[in-house]
């Protein structure tokens, strides 16, 4: 256990090889869950929590961590399970998502495993808890479920999804342009779609990097060239089958696809991630989720595209 707790925040060096490390944990039962180590800052024994009046019932309290006040959410409750009991013996996974730091109360922490994104599969279709899953994988012949944390945060904390007045140029004609969006989170896709709909720009969405690359190659065969039509690819980083880093790296190998401008839109943050974005050849990194920020950057990009500006090779 000490090795896990001491090593989590140093083990983030697999990006770019379509690999990841998952921190495995359990909630109220035997089912194992996973979270990308990239998003984990620390794993600690649950500290004393201070109750917050009128807070969402999923928030079990707040903790003071190195001078910062951090909300601690019961992840079991957040996905429709029973509340965790005897919380003093439980663990808190301190994470950074969407520009915010929060803790997730979990039952126990198992270990860290090194995996290939091709082993991470989309969740099975259905109702119930599966609606909170963004992916699944197999570890030791046992199903591991990866939770859609963006959906949890939206339901518990809430997210501003409205673009402020005046950010979008209502006079611009974007009908001849197109945007491709790749993101495995339904919540994230809907957030991006809302901005694109307000901008009145045509778009296509897919669930992962492999599907995006396949579609790009199909479009290339149909059209011959894409840069005059496809203004930008907006891609998440964490996705089943093929992550965003690998998608961009594959695009840059193809003469036609290498000309396409790419924005990486991710809840992962930090200087290392921004350096990786540049290393694989993406044009821009946008941390999730600020609708004004996304709209402003898209506005600039679409205007540049209308003026003939594409990806500039390093």
RODO-2510 file (C-alpha; in nm, 4 decimals, decimal comma):
residues 314
     n   res          X          Y          Z
     1     x     0,0000     0,0000     0,0000
     2     x     0,2792     0,2425     0,0850
     3     x     0,4282     0,1958    -0,2621
     4     x     0,0993     0,2985    -0,4228
     5     x     0,0551     0,5990    -0,1982
     6     x     0,4129     0,7187    -0,2465
     7     x     0,4383     0,6603    -0,6208
     8     x     0,1124     0,7712    -0,7777
     9     x     0,2163     1,1249    -0,8716
    10     x     0,5464     1,0166    -1,0283
    11     x     0,4111     0,7512    -1,2649
    12     x     0,2851     0,9503    -1,5606
    13     x     0,5442     0,8881    -1,8314
    14     x     0,3596     0,6617    -2,0752
    15     x     0,1779     0,9230    -2,2818
    16     x     0,2504     0,9134    -2,6517
    17     x     0,2822     0,5348    -2,6744
    18     x    -0,0959     0,4736    -2,6581
    19     x    -0,0449     0,3432    -2,3054
    20     x    -0,1722     0,4452    -1,9641
    21     x    -0,1527     0,3480    -1,6008
    22     x    -0,4709     0,2780    -1,4069
    23     x    -0,5055     0,3071    -1,0323
    24     x    -0,7416     0,0245    -0,9325
    25     x    -0,9781     0,0631    -0,6386
    26     x    -1,3004    -0,0715    -0,4923
    27     x    -1,6060     0,1083    -0,3599
    28     x    -1,8668    -0,0718    -0,1469
    29     x    -1,8335    -0,4186    -0,2995
    30     x    -1,5899    -0,6485    -0,4792
    31     x    -1,6201    -0,4764    -0,8177
    32     x    -1,2935    -0,3072    -0,9186
    33     x    -1,2804     0,0351    -1,0791
    34     x    -0,9995     0,2274    -1,2458
    35     x    -0,8830     0,5863    -1,2783
    36     x    -0,6015     0,7177    -1,4974
    37     x    -0,2937     0,7917    -1,2844
    38     x    -0,2523     1,1120    -1,4857
    39     x    -0,5480     1,2563    -1,2957
    40     x    -0,4335     1,1456    -0,9522
    41     x    -0,2380     1,3820    -0,7314
    42     x    -0,2320     1,1758    -0,4147
    43     x    -0,3965     0,8862    -0,2325
    44     x    -0,4469     0,9295     0,1421
    45     x    -0,6246     0,7685     0,4351
    46     x    -0,9526     0,9549     0,4755
    47     x    -0,8855     1,2599     0,6957
    48     x    -1,1325     1,4186     0,9348
    49     x    -1,4048     1,5743     0,7215
    50     x    -1,5941     1,8922     0,8021
    51     x    -1,9607     1,8796     0,7099
    52     x    -2,0920     2,1401     0,4656
    53     x    -2,4477     2,2647     0,5233
    54     x    -2,6824     2,2279     0,2257
    55     x    -2,4172     2,0496     0,0173
    56     x    -2,5071     1,7758    -0,2285
    57     x    -2,5592     1,4531    -0,0332
    58     x    -2,2719     1,2949    -0,2301
    59     x    -2,0275     1,5431    -0,0727
    60     x    -1,9332     1,3782     0,2568
    61     x    -1,7447     1,6857     0,3728
    62     x    -1,4422     1,9023     0,3078
    63     x    -1,0796     1,8359     0,3982
    64     x    -0,7955     2,0800     0,4525
    65     x    -0,5000     1,9650     0,2430
    66     x    -0,1832     2,1740     0,2602
    67     x    -0,3774     2,4927     0,3121
    68     x    -0,6418     2,4154     0,0483
    69     x    -1,0027     2,3224     0,1115
    70     x    -1,1010     2,0197    -0,0959
    71     x    -1,4497     1,8694    -0,1301
    72     x    -1,4608     1,4935    -0,0758
    73     x    -1,7284     1,3041    -0,2693
    74     x    -1,8515     0,9543    -0,1976
    75     x    -1,7894     0,7924    -0,5363
    76     x    -2,0131     0,4961    -0,4554
    77     x    -2,3106     0,7247    -0,3925
    78     x    -2,2239     0,9336    -0,6983
    79     x    -2,2807     0,6372    -0,9320
    80     x    -2,5985     0,5187    -0,7593
    81     x    -2,4489     0,2783    -0,5045
    82     x    -2,4754     0,2687    -0,1245
    83     x    -2,2864     0,5215     0,0872
    84     x    -1,9491     0,4085     0,2186
    85     x    -1,9485     0,3343     0,5910
    86     x    -1,6714     0,3612     0,8512
    87     x    -1,5126     0,6353     0,6413
    88     x    -1,2166     0,6817     0,8779
    89     x    -1,0831     0,3479     0,7479
    90     x    -1,1425     0,4383     0,3833
    91     x    -0,9219     0,6206     0,1333
    92     x    -0,9483     0,9460    -0,0599
    93     x    -0,8110     0,9766    -0,4131
    94     x    -0,7143     1,3412    -0,4653
    95     x    -0,7659     1,4252    -0,8325
    96     x    -0,7483     1,7157    -1,0728
    97     x    -1,0287     1,7377    -1,3279
    98     x    -1,1514     2,0274    -1,5346
    99     x    -0,9285     2,2857    -1,3615
   100     x    -1,0492     2,1819    -1,0144
   101     x    -0,9087     1,9658    -0,7361
   102     x    -1,1383     1,7299    -0,5501
   103     x    -1,1250     1,4085    -0,3519
   104     x    -1,3142     1,0871    -0,4176
   105     x    -1,3885     0,8674    -0,1184
   106     x    -1,3343     0,4999    -0,2086
   107     x    -1,3532     0,1771    -0,0142
   108     x    -1,0018     0,0484    -0,0753
   109     x    -0,7097     0,0987    -0,3121
   110     x    -0,5678    -0,2022    -0,4954
   111     x    -0,2683    -0,1312    -0,7194
   112     x    -0,1454     0,0430    -1,0335
   113     x    -0,1375    -0,1428    -1,3644
   114     x     0,0260    -0,0523    -1,6942
   115     x    -0,2063    -0,1001    -1,9928
   116     x    -0,2411    -0,0312    -2,3635
   117     x    -0,5336     0,1861    -2,4715
   118     x    -0,6308    -0,0865    -2,7198
   119     x    -0,7259    -0,2980    -2,4167
   120     x    -0,9663    -0,0283    -2,2968
   121     x    -1,3082    -0,0870    -2,4512
   122     x    -1,6292     0,1187    -2,4690
   123     x    -1,8807     0,0233    -2,1978
   124     x    -2,1626    -0,2213    -2,2728
   125     x    -2,4896    -0,0658    -2,3761
   126     x    -2,7636    -0,0682    -2,1159
   127     x    -2,9081     0,1141    -1,8197
   128     x    -2,8181     0,1438    -1,4543
   129     x    -2,4580     0,1882    -1,3499
   130     x    -2,3338     0,1472    -1,7079
   131     x    -2,4535     0,5017    -1,7731
   132     x    -2,1713     0,6180    -1,5440
   133     x    -1,9035     0,4235    -1,7287
   134     x    -1,6765     0,5681    -1,9935
   135     x    -1,4865     0,2430    -2,0574
   136     x    -1,4180    -0,1097    -1,9319
   137     x    -1,1187    -0,3410    -1,9405
   138     x    -1,0107    -0,6861    -1,8276
   139     x    -0,7561    -0,7358    -1,5508
   140     x    -0,6755    -1,0864    -1,4241
   141     x    -0,9885    -1,2156    -1,6024
   142     x    -1,1989    -0,9683    -1,4080
   143     x    -1,3935    -0,6728    -1,5466
   144     x    -1,2648    -0,3330    -1,4380
   145     x    -1,4994    -0,0376    -1,4833
   146     x    -1,3729     0,3134    -1,5610
   147     x    -1,6116     0,5795    -1,4369
   148     x    -1,7162     0,8838    -1,6407
   149     x    -1,5933     1,1331    -1,3831
   150     x    -1,7043     1,4261    -1,5978
   151     x    -2,0638     1,3067    -1,5636
   152     x    -2,0227     1,2659    -1,1879
   153     x    -1,8831     1,6170    -1,1505
   154     x    -2,1559     1,7668    -1,3643
   155     x    -2,4248     1,6053    -1,1484
   156     x    -2,2628     1,6794    -0,8126
   157     x    -2,0886     2,0137    -0,8630
   158     x    -2,2556     2,1465    -1,1759
   159     x    -2,0885     2,2943    -1,4820
   160     x    -2,1491     2,6253    -1,6574
   161     x    -2,2470     2,5286    -2,0125
   162     x    -2,3659     2,8653    -2,1448
   163     x    -2,1556     3,0834    -2,3721
   164     x    -2,1622     3,4463    -2,2605
   165     x    -2,3264     3,7055    -2,4823
   166     x    -2,0904     3,8664    -2,7296
   167     x    -1,8363     3,5847    -2,7408
   168     x    -1,9705     3,4384    -3,0662
   169     x    -1,9830     3,6462    -3,3831
   170     x    -2,3420     3,5994    -3,5000
   171     x    -2,2613     3,7477    -3,8420
   172     x    -1,9948     3,4959    -3,9447
   173     x    -2,0907     3,2375    -4,2080
   174     x    -1,9470     2,9002    -4,1057
   175     x    -2,1682     2,6799    -4,3224
   176     x    -1,8828     2,5790    -4,5559
   177     x    -1,6608     2,4683    -4,2684
   178     x    -1,6629     2,1473    -4,0641
   179     x    -1,5435     2,0334    -3,7211
   180     x    -1,4626     1,6779    -3,6088
   181     x    -1,4993     1,5994    -3,2374
   182     x    -1,3529     1,2872    -3,0733
   183     x    -1,4437     1,2267    -2,7081
   184     x    -1,5547     0,9130    -2,5236
   185     x    -1,7577     1,1016    -2,2613
   186     x    -2,1182     1,1665    -2,3630
   187     x    -2,1274     1,4633    -2,1264
   188     x    -1,8180     1,6167    -2,2862
   189     x    -1,9512     1,5619    -2,6399
   190     x    -2,2787     1,7305    -2,5509
   191     x    -2,0939     2,0266    -2,4015
   192     x    -1,8885     2,0751    -2,7171
   193     x    -2,1935     2,0215    -2,9385
   194     x    -2,3786     2,2959    -2,7523
   195     x    -2,1036     2,5455    -2,8368
   196     x    -2,0843     2,4316    -3,2006
   197     x    -2,4616     2,4578    -3,2367
   198     x    -2,4526     2,8144    -3,1062
   199     x    -2,1793     2,8920    -3,3587
   200     x    -2,3856     2,7268    -3,6360
   201     x    -2,0915     2,5311    -3,7709
   202     x    -2,1468     2,1776    -3,9098
   203     x    -1,9737     1,9017    -3,7124
   204     x    -1,9342     1,5267    -3,6699
   205     x    -1,8720     1,3456    -3,3408
   206     x    -1,7063     1,0087    -3,2710
   207     x    -1,6308     0,8208    -2,9486
   208     x    -1,2577     0,7523    -2,9731
   209     x    -0,9347     0,8187    -3,1579
   210     x    -0,9482     0,5063    -3,3715
   211     x    -1,2949     0,5975    -3,5031
   212     x    -1,1728     0,9515    -3,5725
   213     x    -0,8715     0,8298    -3,7695
   214     x    -1,0855     0,5876    -3,9692
   215     x    -1,3320     0,8642    -4,0565
   216     x    -1,0536     1,1050    -4,1516
   217     x    -0,9087     0,8483    -4,3916
   218     x    -1,2523     0,7877    -4,5444
   219     x    -1,3003     1,1604    -4,5952
   220     x    -0,9546     1,1808    -4,7517
   221     x    -1,0454     0,9084    -5,0016
   222     x    -1,3731     1,0821    -5,0861
   223     x    -1,2436     1,4381    -5,1110
   224     x    -0,8746     1,4103    -5,1914
   225     x    -0,7979     1,7065    -4,9672
   226     x    -0,9506     1,8155    -4,6379
   227     x    -0,7796     2,1349    -4,5271
   228     x    -1,0156     2,3684    -4,7144
   229     x    -1,3235     2,2049    -4,5575
   230     x    -1,2216     2,0571    -4,2213
   231     x    -1,1372     2,3544    -4,0023
   232     x    -1,0304     2,1698    -3,6872
   233     x    -1,0262     1,8376    -3,5070
   234     x    -1,1150     1,8662    -3,1377
   235     x    -0,9951     1,5591    -2,9518
   236     x    -0,9953     1,4358    -2,5953
   237     x    -0,6758     1,2730    -2,4688
   238     x    -0,8127     0,9753    -2,2735
   239     x    -1,0173     0,7513    -2,5038
   240     x    -1,0654     0,3755    -2,5515
   241     x    -0,8885     0,2010    -2,8408
   242     x    -0,6689     0,4982    -2,9329
   243     x    -0,5908     0,8001    -2,7173
   244     x    -0,5678     1,1572    -2,8415
   245     x    -0,1885     1,1628    -2,8397
   246     x    -0,1742     0,8627    -3,0720
   247     x    -0,4478     1,0035    -3,2952
   248     x    -0,2487     1,3220    -3,3546
   249     x     0,0754     1,1300    -3,4057
   250     x    -0,0935     0,9118    -3,6710
   251     x    -0,2432     1,2165    -3,8430
   252     x     0,0969     1,3811    -3,8689
   253     x     0,2299     1,0773    -4,0576
   254     x    -0,0267     1,1191    -4,3379
   255     x     0,0389     1,3939    -4,5991
   256     x    -0,3245     1,5057    -4,6263
   257     x    -0,4152     1,4614    -4,2597
   258     x    -0,0965     1,6300    -4,1417
   259     x    -0,2323     1,9624    -4,2675
   260     x    -0,5325     1,9565    -4,0306
   261     x    -0,5381     2,1829    -3,7260
   262     x    -0,5878     1,9924    -3,3978
   263     x    -0,7108     2,1162    -3,0611
   264     x    -0,6677     1,8820    -2,7638
   265     x    -0,9536     1,9395    -2,5204
   266     x    -0,8948     1,7507    -2,1986
   267     x    -0,9626     1,7396    -1,8265
   268     x    -0,5980     1,6386    -1,7874
   269     x    -0,3891     1,9401    -1,6979
   270     x    -0,0428     2,0485    -1,5966
   271     x     0,2792     2,1480    -1,7693
   272     x     0,3753     1,7910    -1,8606
   273     x     0,0535     1,7429    -2,0543
   274     x     0,0980     2,0688    -2,2463
   275     x     0,4519     1,9607    -2,3360
   276     x     0,3183     1,6270    -2,4651
   277     x     0,0595     1,8091    -2,6784
   278     x     0,3405     1,9990    -2,8510
   279     x     0,5551     1,6873    -2,8818
   280     x     0,2935     1,4885    -3,0774
   281     x     0,2224     1,7836    -3,3071
   282     x    -0,1107     1,9210    -3,1864
   283     x    -0,1704     2,2910    -3,2368
   284     x    -0,3461     2,3888    -2,9172
   285     x    -0,4383     2,2585    -2,5712
   286     x    -0,7679     2,3583    -2,4071
   287     x    -0,8388     2,2459    -2,0493
   288     x    -1,1987     2,1374    -1,9899
   289     x    -1,4487     2,2846    -1,9433
   290     x    -1,5068     2,6575    -1,9944
   291     x    -1,7646     2,7307    -2,2667
   292     x    -1,6395     3,0859    -2,3199
   293     x    -1,2792     2,9704    -2,3546
   294     x    -1,3775     2,6981    -2,6019
   295     x    -1,5980     2,9352    -2,8025
   296     x    -1,3329     3,2093    -2,8147
   297     x    -1,0639     2,9718    -2,9344
   298     x    -1,2939     2,8144    -3,1907
   299     x    -1,3943     3,1598    -3,3122
   300     x    -1,0285     3,2470    -3,3725
   301     x    -0,9571     2,9123    -3,5335
   302     x    -1,2551     2,9258    -3,7698
   303     x    -1,1622     3,2789    -3,8771
   304     x    -0,8033     3,1685    -3,9425
   305     x    -0,9336     2,8744    -4,1426
   306     x    -1,1449     3,1031    -4,3594
   307     x    -0,8242     3,2978    -4,4223
   308     x    -0,6420     2,9833    -4,5323
   309     x    -0,4388     2,9167    -4,2162
   310     x    -0,3863     2,5473    -4,1352
   311     x    -0,1524     2,3424    -3,9232
   312     x     0,1995     2,4807    -3,9223
   313     x     0,4546     2,1997    -3,9133
   314     x     0,7246     2,2322    -3,6499
***
